[in-house]
């Protein structure tokens, strides 16, 4: 496994419990979450930073597969962690 790491900033919205947005950069006025679709931002509401850490394939994440997080950040610029029980319903409601 590689030990290469990248910065990761995890945000929580004020509208949904147990939903977390992983980004490769901090949200500021000069670096807004441009890669995140408006429907996701609407779902979450106002974002607040929960934690910042170095993300690598060697790191263990309690609620997410680190390889999927890294792949999604690389492919789409973010990873959205949702509770497993809500994931299918949320996807159907917001993405179909």
Biopython code that builds the backbone (N, CA, C, O; Angstrom):
import numpy as np
from Bio.PDB.StructureBuilder import StructureBuilder

atoms = [
    (1, "UNK", "N", (0.838, -1.197, 0.000)),
    (1, "UNK", "CA", (0.000, 0.000, 0.000)),
    (1, "UNK", "C", (0.871, 1.244, 0.000)),
    (1, "UNK", "O", (1.956, 1.276, 0.580)),
    (2, "UNK", "N", (0.368, 2.240, -0.655)),
    (2, "UNK", "CA", (1.095, 3.507, -0.702)),
    (2, "UNK", "C", (0.888, 4.301, 0.582)),
    (2, "UNK", "O", (-0.155, 4.201, 1.227)),
    (3, "UNK", "N", (1.874, 5.072, 0.933)),
    (3, "UNK", "CA", (1.740, 5.926, 2.101)),
    (3, "UNK", "C", (1.489, 7.373, 1.685)),
    (3, "UNK", "O", (1.471, 8.274, 2.523)),
    (4, "UNK", "N", (1.293, 7.589, 0.371)),
    (4, "UNK", "CA", (1.001, 8.927, -0.110)),
    (4, "UNK", "C", (-0.292, 9.407, 0.527)),
    (4, "UNK", "O", (-1.269, 8.662, 0.598)),
    (5, "UNK", "N", (-0.300, 10.634, 0.984)),
    (5, "UNK", "CA", (-1.502, 11.167, 1.628)),
    (5, "UNK", "C", (-1.864, 12.511, 1.032)),
    (5, "UNK", "O", (-1.067, 13.161, 0.355)),
    (6, "UNK", "N", (-3.078, 12.898, 1.305)),
    (6, "UNK", "CA", (-3.565, 14.196, 0.840)),
    (6, "UNK", "C", (-4.401, 14.808, 1.952)),
    (6, "UNK", "O", (-4.969, 14.085, 2.770)),
    (7, "UNK", "N", (-4.481, 16.130, 1.992)),
    (7, "UNK", "CA", (-5.313, 16.769, 3.007)),
    (7, "UNK", "C", (-6.784, 16.417, 2.785)),
    (7, "UNK", "O", (-7.235, 16.271, 1.649)),
    (8, "UNK", "N", (-7.510, 16.287, 3.868)),
    (8, "UNK", "CA", (-8.941, 16.006, 3.789)),
    (8, "UNK", "C", (-9.658, 16.860, 4.833)),
    (8, "UNK", "O", (-9.261, 16.903, 5.998)),
    (9, "UNK", "N", (-10.705, 17.530, 4.402)),
    (9, "UNK", "CA", (-11.505, 18.381, 5.267)),
    (9, "UNK", "C", (-12.917, 17.811, 5.287)),
    (9, "UNK", "O", (-13.537, 17.637, 4.238)),
    (10, "UNK", "N", (-13.423, 17.523, 6.483)),
    (10, "UNK", "CA", (-14.735, 16.911, 6.623)),
    (10, "UNK", "C", (-15.698, 17.947, 7.218)),
    (10, "UNK", "O", (-15.436, 18.558, 8.254)),
    (11, "UNK", "N", (-16.826, 18.114, 6.511)),
    (11, "UNK", "CA", (-17.837, 19.095, 6.911)),
    (11, "UNK", "C", (-19.143, 18.397, 7.237)),
    (11, "UNK", "O", (-19.457, 17.339, 6.692)),
    (12, "UNK", "N", (-19.898, 19.011, 8.140)),
    (12, "UNK", "CA", (-21.236, 18.548, 8.498)),
    (12, "UNK", "C", (-22.195, 19.691, 8.239)),
    (12, "UNK", "O", (-21.898, 20.849, 8.531)),
    (13, "UNK", "N", (-23.340, 19.353, 7.690)),
    (13, "UNK", "CA", (-24.362, 20.360, 7.460)),
    (13, "UNK", "C", (-25.300, 20.476, 8.651)),
    (13, "UNK", "O", (-25.321, 19.611, 9.526)),
    (14, "UNK", "N", (-26.070, 21.547, 8.677)),
    (14, "UNK", "CA", (-27.006, 21.747, 9.787)),
    (14, "UNK", "C", (-28.392, 21.142, 9.523)),
    (14, "UNK", "O", (-29.286, 21.271, 10.359)),
    (15, "UNK", "N", (-28.580, 20.488, 8.373)),
    (15, "UNK", "CA", (-29.891, 19.920, 8.046)),
    (15, "UNK", "C", (-29.980, 18.409, 8.206)),
    (15, "UNK", "O", (-31.072, 17.882, 8.418)),
    (16, "UNK", "N", (-28.882, 17.714, 8.112)),
    (16, "UNK", "CA", (-28.909, 16.249, 8.121)),
    (16, "UNK", "C", (-27.927, 15.698, 9.144)),
    (16, "UNK", "O", (-26.734, 16.001, 9.100)),
    (17, "UNK", "N", (-28.436, 14.888, 10.066)),
    (17, "UNK", "CA", (-27.550, 14.199, 11.001)),
    (17, "UNK", "C", (-26.836, 13.071, 10.275)),
    (17, "UNK", "O", (-27.391, 12.458, 9.362)),
    (18, "UNK", "N", (-25.636, 12.809, 10.674)),
    (18, "UNK", "CA", (-24.855, 11.685, 10.157)),
    (18, "UNK", "C", (-24.549, 11.756, 8.667)),
    (18, "UNK", "O", (-24.318, 10.722, 8.041)),
    (19, "UNK", "N", (-24.543, 12.935, 8.095)),
    (19, "UNK", "CA", (-24.123, 13.145, 6.704)),
    (19, "UNK", "C", (-22.862, 14.006, 6.756)),
    (19, "UNK", "O", (-22.844, 15.054, 7.403)),
    (20, "UNK", "N", (-21.819, 13.562, 6.079)),
    (20, "UNK", "CA", (-20.549, 14.274, 6.119)),
    (20, "UNK", "C", (-20.000, 14.426, 4.705)),
    (20, "UNK", "O", (-20.061, 13.504, 3.892)),
    (21, "UNK", "N", (-19.467, 15.602, 4.436)),
    (21, "UNK", "CA", (-18.912, 15.938, 3.132)),
    (21, "UNK", "C", (-17.395, 16.000, 3.267)),
    (21, "UNK", "O", (-16.867, 16.813, 4.026)),
    (22, "UNK", "N", (-16.692, 15.138, 2.528)),
    (22, "UNK", "CA", (-15.233, 15.088, 2.524)),
    (22, "UNK", "C", (-14.745, 15.872, 1.312)),
    (22, "UNK", "O", (-15.179, 15.625, 0.187)),
    (23, "UNK", "N", (-13.840, 16.819, 1.550)),
    (23, "UNK", "CA", (-13.290, 17.650, 0.481)),
    (23, "UNK", "C", (-11.764, 17.665, 0.544)),
    (23, "UNK", "O", (-11.190, 17.485, 1.618)),
    (24, "UNK", "N", (-11.103, 17.878, -0.592)),
    (24, "UNK", "CA", (-9.643, 17.929, -0.605)),
    (24, "UNK", "C", (-9.082, 19.311, -0.244)),
    (24, "UNK", "O", (-7.868, 19.516, -0.253)),
    (25, "UNK", "N", (-9.961, 20.239, 0.069)),
    (25, "UNK", "CA", (-9.521, 21.587, 0.441)),
    (25, "UNK", "C", (-10.521, 22.174, 1.425)),
    (25, "UNK", "O", (-11.668, 21.735, 1.518)),
    (26, "UNK", "N", (-10.060, 23.168, 2.146)),
    (26, "UNK", "CA", (-10.919, 23.867, 3.093)),
    (26, "UNK", "C", (-11.831, 24.814, 2.333)),
    (26, "UNK", "O", (-11.429, 25.401, 1.329)),
    (27, "UNK", "N", (-13.054, 24.963, 2.812)),
    (27, "UNK", "CA", (-13.988, 25.902, 2.191)),
    (27, "UNK", "C", (-13.700, 27.297, 2.743)),
    (27, "UNK", "O", (-13.742, 27.530, 3.951)),
    (28, "UNK", "N", (-13.403, 28.220, 1.818)),
    (28, "UNK", "CA", (-13.211, 29.626, 2.168)),
    (28, "UNK", "C", (-13.891, 30.451, 1.084)),
    (28, "UNK", "O", (-14.428, 29.900, 0.124)),
    (29, "UNK", "N", (-13.870, 31.742, 1.235)),
    (29, "UNK", "CA", (-14.443, 32.598, 0.185)),
    (29, "UNK", "C", (-13.701, 32.416, -1.135)),
    (29, "UNK", "O", (-14.298, 32.493, -2.208)),
    (30, "UNK", "N", (-12.393, 32.174, -1.046)),
    (30, "UNK", "CA", (-11.614, 32.019, -2.279)),
    (30, "UNK", "C", (-11.627, 30.582, -2.809)),
    (30, "UNK", "O", (-11.248, 30.353, -3.957)),
    (31, "UNK", "N", (-12.052, 29.618, -2.003)),
    (31, "UNK", "CA", (-12.144, 28.224, -2.457)),
    (31, "UNK", "C", (-13.497, 27.629, -2.037)),
    (31, "UNK", "O", (-13.552, 26.778, -1.149)),
    (32, "UNK", "N", (-14.574, 28.073, -2.670)),
    (32, "UNK", "CA", (-15.893, 27.517, -2.356)),
    (32, "UNK", "C", (-16.001, 26.078, -2.852)),
    (32, "UNK", "O", (-15.166, 25.641, -3.644)),
    (33, "UNK", "N", (-17.008, 25.337, -2.406)),
    (33, "UNK", "CA", (-17.153, 23.945, -2.829)),
    (33, "UNK", "C", (-17.734, 23.832, -4.239)),
    (33, "UNK", "O", (-18.844, 23.327, -4.409)),
    (34, "UNK", "N", (-17.000, 24.294, -5.246)),
    (34, "UNK", "CA", (-17.492, 24.355, -6.624)),
    (34, "UNK", "C", (-17.768, 22.983, -7.228)),
    (34, "UNK", "O", (-18.623, 22.855, -8.104)),
    (35, "UNK", "N", (-17.054, 21.955, -6.769)),
    (35, "UNK", "CA", (-17.241, 20.612, -7.325)),
    (35, "UNK", "C", (-18.474, 19.908, -6.767)),
    (35, "UNK", "O", (-18.894, 18.879, -7.296)),
    (36, "UNK", "N", (-19.052, 20.453, -5.711)),
    (36, "UNK", "CA", (-20.195, 19.809, -5.063)),
    (36, "UNK", "C", (-21.486, 20.291, -5.724)),
    (36, "UNK", "O", (-21.732, 21.495, -5.793)),
    (37, "UNK", "N", (-22.313, 19.358, -6.212)),
    (37, "UNK", "CA", (-23.565, 19.760, -6.862)),
    (37, "UNK", "C", (-24.478, 20.534, -5.908)),
    (37, "UNK", "O", (-24.513, 20.240, -4.713)),
    (38, "UNK", "N", (-25.209, 21.511, -6.422)),
    (38, "UNK", "CA", (-26.122, 22.292, -5.582)),
    (38, "UNK", "C", (-27.116, 21.427, -4.812)),
    (38, "UNK", "O", (-27.478, 21.773, -3.687)),
    (39, "UNK", "N", (-27.566, 20.316, -5.386)),
    (39, "UNK", "CA", (-28.524, 19.462, -4.690)),
    (39, "UNK", "C", (-27.907, 18.891, -3.406)),
    (39, "UNK", "O", (-28.609, 18.730, -2.408)),
    (40, "UNK", "N", (-26.626, 18.590, -3.419)),
    (40, "UNK", "CA", (-25.955, 18.083, -2.226)),
    (40, "UNK", "C", (-25.810, 19.193, -1.191)),
    (40, "UNK", "O", (-26.037, 18.973, -0.002)),
    (41, "UNK", "N", (-25.434, 20.382, -1.645)),
    (41, "UNK", "CA", (-25.314, 21.508, -0.717)),
    (41, "UNK", "C", (-26.665, 21.854, -0.097)),
    (41, "UNK", "O", (-26.733, 22.174, 1.090)),
    (42, "UNK", "N", (-27.739, 21.795, -0.885)),
    (42, "UNK", "CA", (-29.083, 22.035, -0.348)),
    (42, "UNK", "C", (-29.463, 20.986, 0.683)),
    (42, "UNK", "O", (-30.048, 21.310, 1.716)),
    (43, "UNK", "N", (-29.135, 19.738, 0.410)),
    (43, "UNK", "CA", (-29.423, 18.643, 1.327)),
    (43, "UNK", "C", (-28.756, 18.876, 2.679)),
    (43, "UNK", "O", (-29.370, 18.653, 3.723)),
    (44, "UNK", "N", (-27.512, 19.319, 2.661)),
    (44, "UNK", "CA", (-26.741, 19.464, 3.884)),
    (44, "UNK", "C", (-27.028, 20.750, 4.641)),
    (44, "UNK", "O", (-26.997, 20.762, 5.872)),
    (45, "UNK", "N", (-27.306, 21.830, 3.925)),
    (45, "UNK", "CA", (-27.509, 23.118, 4.589)),
    (45, "UNK", "C", (-26.179, 23.808, 4.845)),
    (45, "UNK", "O", (-25.206, 23.579, 4.126)),
    (46, "UNK", "N", (-26.137, 24.645, 5.862)),
    (46, "UNK", "CA", (-24.919, 25.394, 6.182)),
    (46, "UNK", "C", (-23.856, 24.442, 6.714)),
    (46, "UNK", "O", (-24.101, 23.662, 7.634)),
    (47, "UNK", "N", (-22.675, 24.521, 6.117)),
    (47, "UNK", "CA", (-21.599, 23.595, 6.456)),
    (47, "UNK", "C", (-20.691, 24.151, 7.541)),
    (47, "UNK", "O", (-20.412, 25.349, 7.595)),
    (48, "UNK", "N", (-20.236, 23.245, 8.407)),
    (48, "UNK", "CA", (-19.228, 23.619, 9.400)),
    (48, "UNK", "C", (-18.162, 22.522, 9.427)),
    (48, "UNK", "O", (-18.464, 21.335, 9.302)),
    (49, "UNK", "N", (-16.921, 22.946, 9.593)),
    (49, "UNK", "CA", (-15.790, 22.025, 9.594)),
    (49, "UNK", "C", (-15.832, 21.154, 10.847)),
    (49, "UNK", "O", (-15.972, 21.652, 11.964)),
    (50, "UNK", "N", (-15.709, 19.847, 10.638)),
    (50, "UNK", "CA", (-15.699, 18.893, 11.744)),
    (50, "UNK", "C", (-14.270, 18.495, 12.084)),
    (50, "UNK", "O", (-13.874, 18.497, 13.250)),
    (51, "UNK", "N", (-13.495, 18.151, 11.048)),
    (51, "UNK", "CA", (-12.130, 17.683, 11.267)),
    (51, "UNK", "C", (-11.316, 17.857, 9.992)),
    (51, "UNK", "O", (-11.848, 17.835, 8.883)),
    (52, "UNK", "N", (-10.028, 18.029, 10.179)),
    (52, "UNK", "CA", (-9.063, 18.064, 9.078)),
    (52, "UNK", "C", (-7.995, 17.030, 9.392)),
    (52, "UNK", "O", (-7.512, 16.966, 10.522)),
    (53, "UNK", "N", (-7.616, 16.213, 8.399)),
    (53, "UNK", "CA", (-6.601, 15.204, 8.616)),
    (53, "UNK", "C", (-5.953, 14.831, 7.291)),
    (53, "UNK", "O", (-6.414, 15.239, 6.224)),
    (54, "UNK", "N", (-4.885, 14.054, 7.369)),
    (54, "UNK", "CA", (-4.212, 13.528, 6.185)),
    (54, "UNK", "C", (-4.872, 12.202, 5.829)),
    (54, "UNK", "O", (-4.935, 11.291, 6.655)),
    (55, "UNK", "N", (-5.362, 12.096, 4.602)),
    (55, "UNK", "CA", (-6.059, 10.912, 4.137)),
    (55, "UNK", "C", (-5.133, 10.082, 3.260)),
    (55, "UNK", "O", (-4.540, 10.600, 2.313)),
    (56, "UNK", "N", (-5.008, 8.812, 3.567)),
    (56, "UNK", "CA", (-4.219, 7.881, 2.755)),
    (56, "UNK", "C", (-4.889, 6.512, 2.828)),
    (56, "UNK", "O", (-5.750, 6.275, 3.676)),
    (57, "UNK", "N", (-4.488, 5.624, 1.939)),
    (57, "UNK", "CA", (-5.070, 4.281, 1.924)),
    (57, "UNK", "C", (-4.733, 3.514, 3.202)),
    (57, "UNK", "O", (-5.405, 2.534, 3.522)),
    (58, "UNK", "N", (-3.725, 3.935, 3.923)),
    (58, "UNK", "CA", (-3.339, 3.278, 5.169)),
    (58, "UNK", "C", (-4.202, 3.703, 6.352)),
    (58, "UNK", "O", (-4.125, 3.099, 7.422)),
    (59, "UNK", "N", (-5.008, 4.716, 6.175)),
    (59, "UNK", "CA", (-5.813, 5.248, 7.279)),
    (59, "UNK", "C", (-7.121, 4.477, 7.403)),
    (59, "UNK", "O", (-7.714, 4.090, 6.396)),
    (60, "UNK", "N", (-7.563, 4.257, 8.611)),
    (60, "UNK", "CA", (-8.849, 3.604, 8.861)),
    (60, "UNK", "C", (-9.907, 4.685, 9.112)),
    (60, "UNK", "O", (-9.690, 5.608, 9.897)),
    (61, "UNK", "N", (-11.040, 4.558, 8.444)),
    (61, "UNK", "CA", (-12.173, 5.447, 8.668)),
    (61, "UNK", "C", (-13.310, 4.620, 9.253)),
    (61, "UNK", "O", (-13.601, 3.531, 8.758)),
    (62, "UNK", "N", (-13.948, 5.120, 10.290)),
    (62, "UNK", "CA", (-14.968, 4.351, 11.012)),
    (62, "UNK", "C", (-16.203, 4.037, 10.170)),
    (62, "UNK", "O", (-16.749, 2.938, 10.271)),
    (63, "UNK", "N", (-16.653, 4.980, 9.342)),
    (63, "UNK", "CA", (-17.918, 4.822, 8.642)),
    (63, "UNK", "C", (-17.792, 4.790, 7.123)),
    (63, "UNK", "O", (-18.804, 4.738, 6.424)),
    (64, "UNK", "N", (-16.580, 4.819, 6.609)),
    (64, "UNK", "CA", (-16.412, 4.876, 5.151)),
    (64, "UNK", "C", (-15.217, 4.045, 4.723)),
    (64, "UNK", "O", (-14.270, 3.849, 5.484)),
    (65, "UNK", "N", (-15.278, 3.565, 3.502)),
    (65, "UNK", "CA", (-14.177, 2.832, 2.890)),
    (65, "UNK", "C", (-13.181, 3.865, 2.346)),
    (65, "UNK", "O", (-13.510, 4.636, 1.445)),
    (66, "UNK", "N", (-11.978, 3.872, 2.893)),
    (66, "UNK", "CA", (-10.996, 4.889, 2.531)),
    (66, "UNK", "C", (-10.691, 4.877, 1.031)),
    (66, "UNK", "O", (-10.470, 5.935, 0.442)),
    (67, "UNK", "N", (-10.677, 3.703, 0.412)),
    (67, "UNK", "CA", (-10.409, 3.637, -1.024)),
    (67, "UNK", "C", (-11.533, 4.304, -1.820)),
    (67, "UNK", "O", (-11.273, 4.964, -2.826)),
    (68, "UNK", "N", (-12.782, 4.134, -1.375)),
    (68, "UNK", "CA", (-13.907, 4.777, -2.049)),
    (68, "UNK", "C", (-13.865, 6.288, -1.849)),
    (68, "UNK", "O", (-14.153, 7.048, -2.773)),
    (69, "UNK", "N", (-13.507, 6.722, -0.644)),
    (69, "UNK", "CA", (-13.380, 8.159, -0.376)),
    (69, "UNK", "C", (-12.345, 8.774, -1.302)),
    (69, "UNK", "O", (-12.601, 9.795, -1.940)),
    (70, "UNK", "N", (-11.177, 8.150, -1.376)),
    (70, "UNK", "CA", (-10.112, 8.665, -2.245)),
    (70, "UNK", "C", (-10.538, 8.651, -3.711)),
    (70, "UNK", "O", (-10.277, 9.608, -4.440)),
    (71, "UNK", "N", (-11.190, 7.578, -4.146)),
    (71, "UNK", "CA", (-11.631, 7.482, -5.543)),
    (71, "UNK", "C", (-12.665, 8.551, -5.875)),
    (71, "UNK", "O", (-12.586, 9.182, -6.929)),
    (72, "UNK", "N", (-13.630, 8.761, -4.988)),
    (72, "UNK", "CA", (-14.657, 9.772, -5.242)),
    (72, "UNK", "C", (-14.076, 11.186, -5.245)),
    (72, "UNK", "O", (-14.452, 12.014, -6.074)),
    (73, "UNK", "N", (-13.169, 11.456, -4.326)),
    (73, "UNK", "CA", (-12.534, 12.783, -4.308)),
    (73, "UNK", "C", (-11.754, 13.008, -5.601)),
    (73, "UNK", "O", (-11.784, 14.100, -6.168)),
    (74, "UNK", "N", (-11.067, 11.989, -6.056)),
    (74, "UNK", "CA", (-10.299, 12.096, -7.301)),
    (74, "UNK", "C", (-11.222, 12.287, -8.512)),
    (74, "UNK", "O", (-10.949, 13.116, -9.380)),
    (75, "UNK", "N", (-12.314, 11.518, -8.565)),
    (75, "UNK", "CA", (-13.204, 11.533, -9.729)),
    (75, "UNK", "C", (-14.153, 12.723, -9.757)),
    (75, "UNK", "O", (-14.388, 13.299, -10.819)),
    (76, "UNK", "N", (-14.702, 13.097, -8.605)),
    (76, "UNK", "CA", (-15.746, 14.131, -8.613)),
    (76, "UNK", "C", (-15.450, 15.322, -7.708)),
    (76, "UNK", "O", (-16.213, 16.287, -7.690)),
    (77, "UNK", "N", (-14.360, 15.266, -6.962)),
    (77, "UNK", "CA", (-13.973, 16.402, -6.132)),
    (77, "UNK", "C", (-14.532, 16.383, -4.727)),
    (77, "UNK", "O", (-14.261, 17.299, -3.951)),
    (78, "UNK", "N", (-15.317, 15.353, -4.369)),
    (78, "UNK", "CA", (-15.861, 15.257, -3.017)),
    (78, "UNK", "C", (-16.323, 13.826, -2.762)),
    (78, "UNK", "O", (-16.453, 13.023, -3.686)),
    (79, "UNK", "N", (-16.568, 13.525, -1.485)),
    (79, "UNK", "CA", (-17.188, 12.264, -1.085)),
    (79, "UNK", "C", (-18.284, 12.617, -0.094)),
    (79, "UNK", "O", (-18.052, 13.389, 0.836)),
    (80, "UNK", "N", (-19.465, 12.066, -0.279)),
    (80, "UNK", "CA", (-20.577, 12.301, 0.648)),
    (80, "UNK", "C", (-20.824, 11.028, 1.429)),
    (80, "UNK", "O", (-21.178, 9.994, 0.862)),
    (81, "UNK", "N", (-20.635, 11.114, 2.735)),
    (81, "UNK", "CA", (-20.905, 9.977, 3.615)),
    (81, "UNK", "C", (-22.309, 10.123, 4.175)),
    (81, "UNK", "O", (-22.638, 11.130, 4.803)),
    (82, "UNK", "N", (-23.133, 9.112, 3.943)),
    (82, "UNK", "CA", (-24.500, 9.089, 4.463)),
    (82, "UNK", "C", (-24.668, 7.829, 5.288)),
    (82, "UNK", "O", (-23.961, 6.846, 5.066)),
    (83, "UNK", "N", (-25.601, 7.840, 6.246)),
    (83, "UNK", "CA", (-25.856, 6.605, 6.989)),
    (83, "UNK", "C", (-26.310, 5.521, 6.030)),
    (83, "UNK", "O", (-27.088, 5.788, 5.113)),
    (84, "UNK", "N", (-25.843, 4.327, 6.225)),
    (84, "UNK", "CA", (-26.172, 3.231, 5.314)),
    (84, "UNK", "C", (-27.671, 3.030, 5.189)),
    (84, "UNK", "O", (-28.154, 2.718, 4.101)),
    (85, "UNK", "N", (-28.417, 3.198, 6.263)),
    (85, "UNK", "CA", (-29.866, 2.988, 6.233)),
    (85, "UNK", "C", (-30.583, 4.006, 5.357)),
    (85, "UNK", "O", (-31.668, 3.721, 4.851)),
    (86, "UNK", "N", (-30.001, 5.182, 5.168)),
    (86, "UNK", "CA", (-30.642, 6.248, 4.411)),
    (86, "UNK", "C", (-30.125, 6.362, 2.975)),
    (86, "UNK", "O", (-30.736, 7.053, 2.160)),
    (87, "UNK", "N", (-29.039, 5.714, 2.659)),
    (87, "UNK", "CA", (-28.358, 5.957, 1.395)),
    (87, "UNK", "C", (-29.253, 5.722, 0.170)),
    (87, "UNK", "O", (-29.315, 6.584, -0.706)),
    (88, "UNK", "N", (-29.932, 4.601, 0.089)),
    (88, "UNK", "CA", (-30.757, 4.327, -1.083)),
    (88, "UNK", "C", (-31.910, 5.309, -1.189)),
    (88, "UNK", "O", (-32.213, 5.776, -2.286)),
    (89, "UNK", "N", (-32.555, 5.631, -0.088)),
    (89, "UNK", "CA", (-33.669, 6.578, -0.101)),
    (89, "UNK", "C", (-33.198, 7.979, -0.505)),
    (89, "UNK", "O", (-33.867, 8.665, -1.279)),
    (90, "UNK", "N", (-32.061, 8.392, 0.016)),
    (90, "UNK", "CA", (-31.517, 9.714, -0.314)),
    (90, "UNK", "C", (-31.162, 9.795, -1.793)),
    (90, "UNK", "O", (-31.479, 10.775, -2.466)),
    (91, "UNK", "N", (-30.501, 8.755, -2.290)),
    (91, "UNK", "CA", (-30.120, 8.747, -3.697)),
    (91, "UNK", "C", (-31.356, 8.798, -4.593)),
    (91, "UNK", "O", (-31.368, 9.514, -5.595)),
    (92, "UNK", "N", (-32.373, 8.060, -4.245)),
    (92, "UNK", "CA", (-33.600, 8.048, -5.039)),
    (92, "UNK", "C", (-34.285, 9.412, -5.008)),
    (92, "UNK", "O", (-34.774, 9.889, -6.032)),
    (93, "UNK", "N", (-34.320, 10.026, -3.851)),
    (93, "UNK", "CA", (-35.010, 11.311, -3.697)),
    (93, "UNK", "C", (-34.288, 12.462, -4.377)),
    (93, "UNK", "O", (-34.936, 13.356, -4.922)),
    (94, "UNK", "N", (-32.961, 12.460, -4.357)),
    (94, "UNK", "CA", (-32.220, 13.629, -4.827)),
    (94, "UNK", "C", (-31.508, 13.464, -6.160)),
    (94, "UNK", "O", (-31.174, 14.458, -6.805)),
    (95, "UNK", "N", (-31.271, 12.239, -6.582)),
    (95, "UNK", "CA", (-30.483, 12.049, -7.789)),
    (95, "UNK", "C", (-31.257, 11.408, -8.934)),
    (95, "UNK", "O", (-30.700, 11.235, -10.017)),
    (96, "UNK", "N", (-32.499, 11.058, -8.733)),
    (96, "UNK", "CA", (-33.307, 10.468, -9.813)),
    (96, "UNK", "C", (-34.335, 11.431, -10.316)),
    (96, "UNK", "O", (-35.100, 11.101, -11.222)),
]
sb = StructureBuilder()
sb.init_structure("model")
sb.init_model(0)
sb.init_chain("A")
sb.init_seg("    ")
for serial, (resi, resn, name, xyz) in enumerate(atoms, 1):
    if name == "N":
        sb.init_residue(resn, " ", resi, " ")
    sb.init_atom(name, np.array(xyz, "f"), 0.0, 1.0, " ", f" {name:<3s}", serial, name[0])
structure = sb.get_structure()
